[in-house]
Amino acid sequence: MMASTQAGRQLREWETVWAAAPASVGPARRQVRAVLAERGWPADRLDDLLLICSELVTNAVRHAGDPGGEVRIRLLETGDACRIEVTDTRPDLPLPGLPTVRDEGGRGLLLVRSLAADFGVAGHPGRGKTVWAVVRRNRCRARP
């Protein structure tokens, strides 16, 4: 973990790397839970962060996991918000779709958008991409 000051606010960073494999999703989520619980995140917001973490890591593993690849999880916290970033090695940007009633999947990014105050994707040419979401400590959201 690293701590720095940004515009008068303390910024705490934490990062971990996991194999891009389905077996990594659960342990990664538990590790994120331990870090955020130790930092005093309210239970309801912690649940939202963990659901977002699960969805983003699952997507990275399912759609961008290269054999032998990695998934990097990074938390950036200020006093009132946490940004969770999941980076993988594939350059393909996610395309949130509108699943039909019969589709078994395809709702992950829609769910992330509904829980997050902000959400986005950053491409890293030749190195993959980062999908991120911001959750605030209170329930106030930027989007309806």
C-alpha positions as CSV (number, residue, x, y, z in Angstrom):
1,M,0.0,0.0,0.0
2,M,1.1,3.5,-0.7
3,A,-0.2,6.8,0.7
4,S,0.2,10.2,-0.9
5,T,-1.5,13.5,-0.8
6,Q,-3.6,14.8,-3.7
7,A,-5.0,18.3,-3.5
8,G,-5.0,18.2,0.3
9,R,-6.6,14.8,0.6
10,Q,-4.9,11.5,1.5
11,L,-4.8,9.0,-1.3
12,R,-4.3,5.4,-0.4
13,E,-3.3,2.9,-3.0
14,W,-3.2,-0.9,-2.9
15,E,-2.5,-3.4,-5.7
16,T,-2.3,-7.1,-6.2
17,V,-1.7,-9.4,-9.2
18,W,-3.5,-12.7,-9.9
19,A,-3.3,-15.3,-12.7
20,A,-5.9,-14.7,-15.4
21,A,-7.7,-17.9,-14.4
22,P,-11.3,-18.6,-13.1
23,A,-9.8,-19.9,-9.8
24,S,-8.4,-16.4,-9.1
25,V,-11.8,-14.6,-8.8
26,G,-12.8,-15.8,-5.3
27,P,-9.5,-15.4,-3.6
28,A,-9.0,-12.0,-5.2
29,R,-12.4,-10.8,-4.0
30,R,-11.6,-12.1,-0.5
31,Q,-8.3,-10.2,-0.5
32,V,-10.0,-7.0,-1.5
33,R,-12.7,-7.6,1.2
34,A,-10.0,-7.9,3.9
35,V,-8.2,-4.7,2.8
36,L,-11.4,-2.6,2.6
37,A,-13.0,-4.0,5.7
38,E,-9.8,-3.1,7.6
39,R,-10.1,0.4,6.3
40,G,-13.6,0.7,7.7
41,W,-15.8,0.7,4.6
42,P,-19.5,0.5,5.5
43,A,-21.0,-3.0,4.9
44,D,-23.4,-1.9,2.2
45,R,-20.7,-0.1,0.2
46,L,-18.3,-2.9,0.8
47,D,-20.8,-5.3,-0.7
48,D,-21.1,-3.1,-3.8
49,L,-17.3,-2.9,-4.1
50,L,-17.0,-6.6,-3.9
51,L,-19.7,-7.2,-6.5
52,I,-17.9,-4.8,-8.8
53,C,-14.6,-6.5,-8.1
54,S,-16.1,-9.9,-8.9
55,E,-17.7,-8.7,-12.1
56,L,-14.6,-6.9,-13.4
57,V,-12.2,-9.7,-12.5
58,T,-14.5,-12.3,-14.0
59,N,-14.8,-10.3,-17.2
60,A,-11.0,-9.9,-17.4
61,V,-10.5,-13.7,-16.9
62,R,-13.4,-14.8,-19.2
63,H,-12.9,-12.3,-22.1
64,A,-9.3,-11.3,-21.8
65,G,-7.5,-14.0,-20.0
66,D,-4.5,-15.2,-22.0
67,P,-2.9,-18.5,-20.9
68,G,-0.2,-17.5,-18.4
69,G,-1.6,-13.9,-18.3
70,E,-2.2,-11.7,-15.3
71,V,-5.0,-9.7,-13.9
72,R,-4.0,-6.6,-11.8
73,I,-6.4,-5.2,-9.2
74,R,-5.7,-1.7,-7.9
75,L,-7.6,0.2,-5.2
76,L,-7.3,4.0,-5.0
77,E,-9.0,5.5,-2.0
78,T,-9.6,9.0,-0.8
79,G,-11.6,9.7,2.3
80,D,-15.0,9.6,0.5
81,A,-14.5,7.2,-2.4
82,C,-12.7,4.1,-3.7
83,R,-11.8,3.5,-7.3
84,I,-11.3,-0.1,-8.2
85,E,-9.3,-0.8,-11.3
86,V,-8.9,-4.2,-13.1
87,T,-6.2,-4.4,-15.7
88,D,-5.7,-7.3,-18.2
89,T,-3.3,-7.8,-21.1
90,R,-5.9,-7.9,-24.0
91,P,-6.4,-4.7,-25.9
92,D,-10.0,-5.4,-26.8
93,L,-12.3,-2.8,-25.1
94,P,-15.5,-4.2,-23.5
95,L,-18.7,-3.5,-25.3
96,P,-21.6,-3.4,-22.8
97,G,-24.6,-4.8,-24.6
98,L,-28.2,-5.3,-23.9
99,P,-28.8,-8.9,-23.1
100,T,-32.1,-10.5,-23.9
101,V,-34.2,-12.3,-21.3
102,R,-32.8,-15.6,-22.5
103,D,-29.2,-14.7,-22.3
104,E,-27.4,-16.3,-19.3
105,G,-24.7,-13.6,-19.2
106,G,-23.9,-10.1,-20.4
107,R,-25.2,-8.2,-17.5
108,G,-21.9,-7.6,-15.6
109,L,-21.0,-4.2,-16.9
110,L,-24.6,-3.0,-16.6
111,L,-24.6,-4.1,-13.0
112,V,-21.2,-2.3,-12.4
113,R,-22.6,0.9,-14.0
114,S,-25.7,0.7,-11.7
115,L,-23.6,0.4,-8.5
116,A,-20.8,2.9,-9.4
117,A,-20.8,6.7,-9.1
118,D,-18.5,6.6,-12.2
119,F,-17.2,4.0,-14.6
120,G,-14.9,3.8,-17.5
121,V,-12.2,2.0,-19.6
122,A,-8.7,3.1,-20.4
123,G,-6.8,1.5,-23.2
124,H,-3.0,0.9,-23.0
125,P,-1.8,0.4,-26.6
126,G,0.3,-2.8,-26.8
127,R,-0.3,-3.5,-23.1
128,G,-4.0,-4.1,-22.6
129,K,-6.7,-2.1,-20.8
130,T,-8.0,-1.1,-17.4
131,V,-11.7,-1.1,-16.6
132,W,-12.5,1.0,-13.5
133,A,-15.4,2.0,-11.3
134,V,-15.7,4.5,-8.4
135,V,-17.9,3.8,-5.3
136,R,-18.5,6.6,-2.8
137,R,-18.8,5.9,1.0
138,N,-22.3,7.3,1.0
139,R,-25.1,6.2,-1.3
140,C,-25.2,9.4,-3.3
141,R,-24.5,8.6,-7.0
142,A,-23.6,10.7,-10.0
143,R,-25.9,8.7,-12.2
144,P,-29.6,8.0,-11.7
